[in-house]
């Protein structure tokens, strides 16, 4: 196992190649799609690509990213990129934060400084953390991932090794959303002797993918016709917003990768549709995310050529079903804090909650699936509240 400081420096050749590809885009016809009912609206996408070409400054974003301390480790052949910032309080708690898809580590950047140095942001210095933000294996700078088989629960193993053996934290907290919530839950399930507690912004069922139809978000269960019309419509709307990417990325991620590893506009269209569909934005994604943030996220996927390995996480979830390592109850037998955002497509499930030793729960009227990027202050406060009694 090795680790070393890492500085993000995308070559000029890669930046120029991106520009060339953007300028050579062959645009499709798009009729009757003002409401995005057929997918990403072409008129909106054209405007965003024009900004990518003429307004967006990758080098400025790169400088902002490099203001944090970055490292790269190799754990059992798995490349791991991470940000590591030491806490400024009297007794910082080590905390690893893990993201999902189509997130990057940059979804957490607004949390890092308030968590490490709460006094600087009007908080209590006793709430300080040593913060480690990991890029999920196969995402962004945790690449190239050249081993098949990596999924969200398997990612817990190299992340645990990173925290305990590479960084020397024998006890640490963990936090995650989306796939990162599954990784975090697995850390609590498999390594309770190391994990003092966890905080989640999504509440996963660890065995959710152990299904005959893992590509089907309904797992074969249709919405009952006899539900009240409003409730039935809401269930169907949520399913519609998550079904397409799950099906393709479970069944044919490499087919899609051939297109999106070659076309930056195609990649942007695929990622931006999820940001719009899963965040609390009333149909305008830029109410939640700035253009610079959206393009930085896409640029990280593009420059690192990691769409394919990130999308494969879904296929590997289906091909390598989760198995418990013990039969204790609850399955995740470490103190757990939960944050729910009112407009998160993941929703809230008592069945999923039953897997956890829930000590803290908070619900917020705003925000969607990308909680740390949409409502960072709410997530910061809930992380602090979760771990305060565990210090």
Wavefront OBJ file of the C-alpha trace (Angstrom):
o trace
v 0.000 0.000 0.000
v 1.328 3.401 -0.983
v 0.030 6.945 -0.735
v 1.396 10.233 -1.960
v 0.321 13.854 -2.386
v -1.629 14.449 -5.569
v -2.014 17.645 -7.597
v -4.735 17.849 -10.227
v -3.200 19.103 -13.464
v -5.079 18.194 -16.629
v -2.804 18.518 -19.659
v -3.288 21.262 -22.229
v -3.706 18.562 -24.863
v -6.731 17.142 -23.053
v -8.291 20.577 -22.637
v -7.786 21.350 -26.343
v -9.164 17.954 -27.347
v -12.312 18.647 -25.313
v -12.759 21.991 -27.092
v -12.339 20.354 -30.492
v -14.959 17.740 -29.710
v -17.415 20.310 -28.383
v -17.013 22.434 -31.506
v -17.598 19.393 -33.745
v -20.853 18.354 -32.071
v -23.525 17.004 -34.440
v -26.804 18.064 -32.863
v -30.016 16.004 -33.144
v -33.485 17.295 -33.955
v -35.624 17.778 -30.842
v -39.378 18.294 -31.268
v -41.979 18.848 -28.549
v -39.458 18.502 -25.750
v -39.720 21.805 -23.900
v -40.668 19.911 -20.731
v -37.828 17.361 -21.134
v -40.337 14.523 -21.537
v -38.049 12.861 -24.105
v -34.865 13.482 -22.113
v -32.377 16.325 -21.984
v -33.691 19.340 -23.875
v -31.422 20.210 -26.801
v -31.956 23.972 -26.674
v -30.907 24.063 -23.019
v -27.966 21.764 -23.701
v -26.769 23.947 -26.596
v -26.664 26.945 -24.266
v -24.723 25.029 -21.645
v -22.234 23.756 -24.221
v -21.804 27.304 -25.551
v -20.904 28.361 -22.005
v -18.537 25.372 -21.716
v -16.745 26.661 -24.816
v -16.813 30.413 -24.231
v -17.429 31.127 -20.544
v -16.322 28.208 -18.410
v -12.733 28.198 -17.112
v -11.453 24.733 -16.185
v -8.144 26.152 -14.970
v -9.955 28.371 -12.452
v -11.940 25.375 -11.207
v -8.761 23.304 -11.073
v -7.125 25.942 -8.868
v -10.118 25.925 -6.524
v -10.035 22.129 -6.299
v -6.294 22.182 -5.564
v -6.832 24.470 -2.573
v -7.553 21.264 -0.668
v -4.956 18.626 0.199
v -5.254 15.738 -2.261
v -3.654 12.320 -2.129
v -3.676 9.085 -4.090
v -3.224 5.657 -2.570
v -3.205 2.179 -4.011
v -4.916 -0.429 -1.836
v -4.764 -4.034 -3.056
v -4.477 -2.782 -6.615
v -7.395 -0.344 -6.238
v -6.514 3.315 -6.911
v -8.047 5.699 -4.378
v -8.045 9.469 -4.646
v -8.966 11.374 -1.513
v -8.969 14.799 0.073
v -7.557 14.801 3.616
v -8.029 17.884 5.786
v -7.098 17.913 9.475
v -9.504 19.302 12.033
v -8.763 22.518 13.916
v -10.673 21.657 17.105
v -9.385 20.180 20.375
v -10.172 16.516 19.551
v -11.232 16.006 15.917
v -13.137 12.849 15.016
v -11.917 11.154 11.819
v -14.736 11.133 9.263
v -14.742 9.585 5.794
v -17.296 10.855 3.271
v -18.202 8.746 0.241
v -20.265 9.865 -2.760
v -22.491 8.137 -5.288
v -23.325 8.351 -9.000
v -23.375 10.726 -10.860
v -21.667 12.595 -8.056
v -17.964 13.254 -7.602
v -15.941 14.081 -4.505
v -16.613 17.736 -5.426
v -20.229 17.376 -4.251
v -18.774 17.534 -0.733
v -16.491 20.528 -1.117
v -18.785 22.946 0.746
v -18.765 20.648 3.792
v -15.029 20.253 4.238
v -13.989 23.536 5.862
v -17.021 23.908 8.173
v -16.527 20.329 9.390
v -12.786 20.685 9.961
v -12.894 24.180 11.478
v -16.400 24.843 12.854
v -15.283 27.844 14.936
v -14.318 29.705 11.756
v -17.925 29.319 10.571
v -19.686 30.230 13.806
v -19.781 26.714 15.241
v -18.399 24.945 18.288
v -14.726 23.920 17.939
v -15.590 20.754 19.862
v -17.490 19.581 16.754
v -14.316 19.397 14.645
v -13.545 16.491 12.311
v -10.531 15.208 10.427
v -12.230 14.983 7.033
v -11.404 12.407 4.354
v -13.420 12.698 1.133
v -12.870 9.642 -1.048
v -13.521 9.374 -4.757
v -15.397 6.098 -5.157
v -13.233 3.450 -6.914
v -13.625 3.881 -10.671
v -14.828 7.485 -10.320
v -12.806 10.577 -11.151
v -9.230 10.432 -9.964
v -9.694 7.002 -8.327
v -8.703 5.590 -11.683
v -7.944 3.759 -13.828
v -9.882 0.922 -12.226
v -8.693 -2.136 -14.134
v -10.355 -4.839 -12.029
v -13.886 -6.061 -12.678
v -16.202 -6.749 -9.762
v -16.108 -3.440 -7.863
v -19.426 -2.324 -6.422
v -20.575 -0.134 -3.555
v -20.329 -2.702 -0.766
v -17.028 -4.069 -2.029
v -15.681 -0.502 -1.999
v -15.972 -0.568 1.799
v -12.941 -2.879 2.021
v -10.302 -0.596 0.415
v -11.820 2.451 2.130
v -11.588 0.714 5.505
v -7.958 -0.150 4.763
v -7.297 3.448 3.730
v -8.687 4.790 6.988
v -7.125 2.249 9.348
v -3.847 1.143 7.782
v -2.877 3.994 5.457
v -4.081 6.918 7.583
v -3.845 5.190 10.947
v -7.337 5.893 12.265
v -8.334 2.916 14.389
v -11.805 4.374 15.025
v -13.595 6.680 12.633
v -17.010 7.896 11.545
v -18.430 7.472 8.068
v -20.918 9.412 5.970
v -22.438 8.851 2.548
v -25.243 9.438 0.085
v -26.540 7.453 -2.901
v -24.044 4.613 -3.565
v -21.893 6.191 -0.873
v -24.667 5.452 1.614
v -24.440 1.771 0.680
v -20.666 1.848 1.136
v -21.079 3.617 4.463
v -23.710 1.128 5.617
v -21.373 -1.739 4.676
v -18.558 -0.142 6.665
v -20.851 -0.141 9.698
v -22.059 -3.683 9.032
v -18.679 -5.304 8.356
v -16.330 -3.221 10.514
v -18.214 -2.165 13.680
v -14.987 -2.417 15.680
v -13.575 0.446 13.562
v -16.683 2.514 12.836
v -17.935 4.570 15.778
v -21.052 5.724 13.896
v -22.455 6.613 10.495
v -24.552 9.351 8.915
v -26.586 8.850 5.734
v -28.471 11.111 3.342
v -29.951 8.031 1.632
v -31.166 4.958 3.497
v -30.327 1.889 1.412
v -31.509 -1.667 1.718
v -28.264 -3.599 1.633
v -29.964 -6.540 -0.101
v -31.915 -4.390 -2.564
v -29.966 -5.676 -5.584
v -30.444 -9.343 -4.625
v -33.365 -9.548 -6.998
v -34.443 -11.543 -10.054
v -34.864 -8.207 -11.834
v -32.122 -5.894 -10.502
v -32.422 -3.698 -13.590
v -36.061 -2.968 -12.678
v -36.503 -0.258 -10.029
v -39.851 -1.834 -9.139
v -38.173 -5.254 -8.643
v -41.227 -6.608 -10.451
v -43.796 -5.005 -8.153
v -46.172 -2.668 -9.989
v -47.781 0.313 -8.318
v -51.266 -0.850 -7.235
v -54.135 0.540 -9.296
v -56.288 1.060 -6.196
v -54.002 3.607 -4.524
v -55.306 7.180 -4.248
v -54.607 8.903 -7.550
v -52.207 11.479 -6.099
v -50.091 8.865 -4.304
v -50.065 6.556 -7.313
v -48.964 9.399 -9.593
v -46.148 10.279 -7.189
v -44.849 6.710 -7.075
v -44.950 6.420 -10.856
v -43.181 9.754 -11.286
v -40.328 8.692 -9.005
v -39.971 5.388 -10.857
v -39.909 7.169 -14.199
v -37.135 9.479 -13.015
v -34.821 6.652 -11.970
v -35.729 3.752 -14.259
v -33.757 4.511 -17.421
v -30.268 4.846 -16.022
v -30.709 1.868 -13.683
v -31.806 -0.441 -16.505
v -29.043 0.550 -18.910
v -26.259 0.719 -16.347
v -27.179 -2.656 -14.865
v -27.560 -4.392 -18.218
v -25.380 -2.582 -20.778
v -22.968 -0.141 -19.115
v -20.156 -0.848 -21.558
v -22.382 -0.216 -24.577
v -23.243 3.201 -23.163
v -19.598 3.821 -22.253
v -18.563 3.591 -25.913
v -20.760 6.615 -26.635
v -20.172 8.707 -23.529
v -16.422 8.129 -23.338
v -16.235 9.565 -26.869
v -18.731 12.446 -26.782
v -18.497 15.131 -24.086
v -21.913 16.486 -25.099
v -23.417 13.020 -24.789
v -21.813 12.654 -21.359
v -23.117 16.065 -20.276
v -26.632 15.230 -21.495
v -26.679 11.951 -19.529
v -25.355 13.508 -16.318
v -27.380 16.724 -16.483
v -30.671 14.864 -16.905
v -30.043 13.106 -13.565
v -29.135 16.353 -11.813
v -32.378 17.892 -13.040
v -34.567 14.854 -12.305
v -33.252 14.137 -8.815
v -32.747 17.580 -7.267
v -35.295 20.049 -5.901
v -35.307 22.558 -8.760
v -38.887 22.969 -10.133
v -37.654 22.047 -13.609
v -34.707 24.474 -13.652
v -31.506 22.662 -12.706
v -29.641 25.956 -12.357
v -31.832 26.916 -9.397
v -29.792 24.353 -7.472
v -26.443 23.996 -9.241
v -24.356 26.674 -10.919
v -23.230 26.144 -14.482
v -19.644 26.007 -13.263
v -20.488 23.214 -10.805
v -22.348 21.186 -13.448
v -19.506 21.528 -15.931
v -16.813 20.806 -13.338
v -18.610 17.582 -12.432
v -18.829 16.589 -16.098
v -15.236 17.656 -16.773
v -13.971 15.400 -13.973
v -15.761 12.423 -15.528
v -14.527 13.435 -18.989
v -10.867 14.114 -18.245
v -10.498 10.953 -16.150
v -12.431 8.790 -18.653
v -14.409 7.207 -15.821
v -17.971 7.156 -17.052
v -17.623 3.481 -17.948
v -16.155 2.322 -14.648
v -18.577 4.465 -12.655
v -21.589 3.099 -14.532
v -20.367 -0.463 -14.032
v -21.004 -0.116 -10.307
v -24.651 -0.885 -11.149
v -23.861 -4.004 -13.159
v -21.474 -5.224 -10.478
v -24.160 -4.722 -7.842
v -26.408 -7.065 -9.788
v -23.692 -9.602 -10.622
v -22.225 -9.795 -7.108
v -25.160 -9.848 -4.674
v -24.649 -8.525 -1.168
v -24.091 -11.104 1.557
v -24.140 -10.398 5.296
v -21.015 -11.137 7.318
v -23.008 -11.681 10.546
v -26.609 -12.315 11.615
v -26.838 -9.730 14.393
v -29.719 -7.286 14.460
v -29.836 -4.643 13.380
v -27.636 -5.521 10.419
v -25.757 -2.233 10.719
v -25.125 -2.325 14.445
v -23.457 1.055 14.911
v -25.136 4.353 15.897
v -26.737 5.880 12.819
v -27.929 9.367 11.917
v -30.325 9.934 9.025
v -30.984 13.068 7.002
v -34.033 13.168 4.756
v -34.611 15.817 2.090
v -38.259 16.348 1.150
v -37.682 16.048 -2.605
v -35.236 13.134 -2.632
v -36.289 10.473 -5.136
v -34.838 7.860 -2.782
v -37.585 8.657 -0.289
v -37.919 7.177 3.166
v -38.551 3.524 3.967
v -39.292 2.038 7.377
v -38.132 -1.291 5.969
v -34.734 0.166 5.104
v -34.461 2.012 8.415
v -34.974 -1.252 10.298
v -31.462 -2.330 9.241
v -29.889 0.458 11.294
v -29.421 1.447 14.925
v -31.022 4.855 14.387
v -30.053 7.395 17.040
v -30.731 10.613 15.110
v -33.183 11.519 12.372
v -33.961 14.860 10.771
v -36.214 15.850 7.876
v -35.767 18.978 5.794
v -38.429 20.692 3.671
v -35.957 21.610 0.932
v -33.379 19.656 -1.032
v -33.296 16.538 -3.134
v -31.029 13.575 -3.780
v -27.743 15.512 -3.905
v -28.070 16.698 -0.312
v -24.462 17.842 0.388
v -24.400 19.950 -2.773
v -28.013 21.180 -2.513
v -28.326 21.888 1.209
v -24.782 21.780 2.625
v -25.550 23.607 5.863
v -28.372 21.217 6.745
v -26.098 18.224 6.175
v -23.298 19.819 8.200
v -25.601 20.381 11.169
v -26.970 16.836 11.003
v -23.475 15.315 10.824
v -22.473 17.308 13.888
v -25.627 16.284 15.745
v -25.127 12.605 14.859
v -21.565 12.423 16.131
v -21.746 14.824 19.078
v -22.857 12.132 21.566
v -20.393 9.611 20.092
v -17.235 11.613 20.766
l 1 2 3 4 5 6 7 8 9 10 11 12 13 14 15 16 17 18 19 20 21 22 23 24 25 26 27 28 29 30 31 32 33 34 35 36 37 38 39 40 41 42 43 44 45 46 47 48 49 50 51 52 53 54 55 56 57 58 59 60 61 62 63 64 65 66 67 68 69 70 71 72 73 74 75 76 77 78 79 80 81 82 83 84 85 86 87 88 89 90 91 92 93 94 95 96 97 98 99 100 101 102 103 104 105 106 107 108 109 110 111 112 113 114 115 116 117 118 119 120 121 122 123 124 125 126 127 128 129 130 131 132 133 134 135 136 137 138 139 140 141 142 143 144 145 146 147 148 149 150 151 152 153 154 155 156 157 158 159 160 161 162 163 164 165 166 167 168 169 170 171 172 173 174 175 176 177 178 179 180 181 182 183 184 185 186 187 188 189 190 191 192 193 194 195 196 197 198 199 200 201 202 203 204 205 206 207 208 209 210 211 212 213 214 215 216 217 218 219 220 221 222 223 224 225 226 227 228 229 230 231 232 233 234 235 236 237 238 239 240 241 242 243 244 245 246 247 248 249 250 251 252 253 254 255 256 257 258 259 260 261 262 263 264 265 266 267 268 269 270 271 272 273 274 275 276 277 278 279 280 281 282 283 284 285 286 287 288 289 290 291 292 293 294 295 296 297 298 299 300 301 302 303 304 305 306 307 308 309 310 311 312 313 314 315 316 317 318 319 320 321 322 323 324 325 326 327 328 329 330 331 332 333 334 335 336 337 338 339 340 341 342 343 344 345 346 347 348 349 350 351 352 353 354 355 356 357 358 359 360 361 362 363 364 365 366 367 368 369 370 371 372 373 374 375 376 377 378 379 380 381 382 383 384 385 386 387 388 389 390 391
